[in-house]
């Protein structure tokens, strides 16, 4: 962790807190990063609210993205059905034209 400026160090701590909150096991995350579990637990207490808020925003963004994707798929399905109907209608009209000639 040497060579990091204070902003980089704070971001690293938040990243570790995110991992601890997501996995639910601060001791495991501490071992992965070769840190003391007490240190990770202290960081979790310090940054929990901020990190959870950030995580919540990301969850909402992903949900909106999924909803947009589902809307696009729905619109595509509707457009394909309409194309199919129009093709059938077009064929019927062509047949009627042939019969009237």
JOKA-V76980 format. One record per residue. N is the residue number from 1. RES is the residue in three letters. NEAR is the number of other ideal C-beta (glycine too) atoms within 12 Angstrom. Layout:
BEGIN
N;RES;NEAR
N;RES;NEAR
END
This chain:
BEGIN
1;UNK;17
2;UNK;7
3;UNK;7
4;UNK;13
5;UNK;11
6;UNK;10
7;UNK;10
8;UNK;14
9;UNK;16
10;UNK;19
11;UNK;20
12;UNK;24
13;UNK;30
14;UNK;27
15;UNK;25
16;UNK;35
17;UNK;35
18;UNK;28
19;UNK;28
20;UNK;35
21;UNK;28
22;UNK;20
23;UNK;18
24;UNK;12
25;UNK;17
26;UNK;29
27;UNK;20
28;UNK;17
29;UNK;28
30;UNK;24
31;UNK;18
32;UNK;17
33;UNK;22
34;UNK;12
35;UNK;25
36;UNK;16
37;UNK;21
38;UNK;13
39;UNK;24
40;UNK;34
41;UNK;22
42;UNK;19
43;UNK;32
44;UNK;32
45;UNK;18
46;UNK;18
47;UNK;27
48;UNK;22
49;UNK;15
50;UNK;21
51;UNK;27
52;UNK;19
53;UNK;17
54;UNK;21
55;UNK;23
56;UNK;16
57;UNK;14
58;UNK;16
59;UNK;15
60;UNK;14
61;UNK;14
62;UNK;14
63;UNK;14
64;UNK;14
65;UNK;14
66;UNK;14
67;UNK;14
68;UNK;14
69;UNK;14
70;UNK;14
71;UNK;14
72;UNK;14
73;UNK;14
74;UNK;14
75;UNK;14
76;UNK;14
77;UNK;14
78;UNK;14
79;UNK;14
80;UNK;14
81;UNK;14
82;UNK;14
83;UNK;14
84;UNK;14
85;UNK;14
86;UNK;14
87;UNK;14
88;UNK;14
89;UNK;14
90;UNK;14
91;UNK;14
92;UNK;14
93;UNK;14
94;UNK;14
95;UNK;13
96;UNK;12
97;UNK;11
98;UNK;10
99;UNK;9
100;UNK;8
101;UNK;7
END
